[in-house]
């Protein structure tokens, strides 16, 4: 499953479903997909996500079932890197007072 995050203030972002679900929960949301944040709630969600990333920036956040190949070094993508596009989207939405929506 893929999840698309949308706001009028920024380009649409698409993420793997389990990665997106984790980030949605780190924003303080229930994790339901589809879902949304009203413009008034975006700054608080942004701060919760930033705080979670600051607490564990190097924690791996890879999609479940990511393929690994025999003899290949396993490279994991950190929470900080996975969250960056969503943080930028939330910053833009907060700056312009726009809602944020996500759907699969």
SVG drawing of the C-alpha trace seen along z (x, -y; Angstrom):
<svg xmlns="http://www.w3.org/2000/svg" viewBox="-10 -32 38 47">
<polyline fill="none" stroke="black" stroke-width="0.4" points="0.0,0.0 1.1,-3.5 -0.1,-6.6 -0.3,-10.1 0.0,-13.3 -1.6,-16.3 -2.0,-20.0 -2.6,-23.1 0.7,-24.5 3.1,-21.8 3.6,-19.0 1.9,-15.7 4.2,-13.2 3.8,-9.4 5.2,-7.0 5.1,-3.3 2.0,-2.5 3.8,-1.3 6.3,-4.1 3.5,-6.6 1.4,-5.0 4.4,-5.3 4.8,-9.0 1.1,-9.7 1.2,-8.2 4.3,-10.2 2.3,-13.3 -0.2,-12.4 -2.9,-11.1 -4.7,-7.8 -3.2,-6.4 -6.3,-6.0 -6.0,-6.1 -7.6,-8.1 -7.2,-11.0 -6.6,-14.7 -5.4,-17.6 -7.2,-20.9 -5.0,-23.9 -5.3,-24.8 -3.9,-21.4 -1.0,-21.3 1.6,-23.3 1.1,-20.9 1.4,-17.8 4.6,-19.3 6.1,-19.9 5.2,-16.4 6.8,-14.9 9.9,-17.1 10.2,-16.1 10.0,-12.4 12.7,-12.7 14.9,-14.7 14.6,-12.0 15.5,-9.1 16.9,-10.6 19.0,-7.5 16.2,-4.9 15.7,-2.8 12.3,-3.3 12.2,-0.9 9.1,0.6 8.1,4.0 9.2,6.8 11.8,4.7 13.8,7.0 17.3,8.0 19.7,9.7 22.2,12.4 25.7,11.0 24.5,7.4 25.0,5.0 21.7,4.0 21.2,0.3 18.5,-1.2 16.9,-4.6 16.7,-6.6 13.6,-8.1 15.1,-11.6 15.4,-10.9 12.0,-9.3 10.3,-12.1 12.0,-15.0 9.6,-15.3 6.6,-15.1 8.1,-17.8 8.6,-20.0 5.0,-19.5 3.7,-20.3 5.9,-23.4 4.5,-24.7 0.9,-23.9 1.4,-25.6 3.0,-28.7 0.0,-29.1 -2.7,-28.0 -3.7,-24.9 -5.2,-21.6 -3.3,-18.3 -4.9,-15.1 -3.7,-11.6 -5.2,-8.6 -4.1,-5.3"/>
</svg>
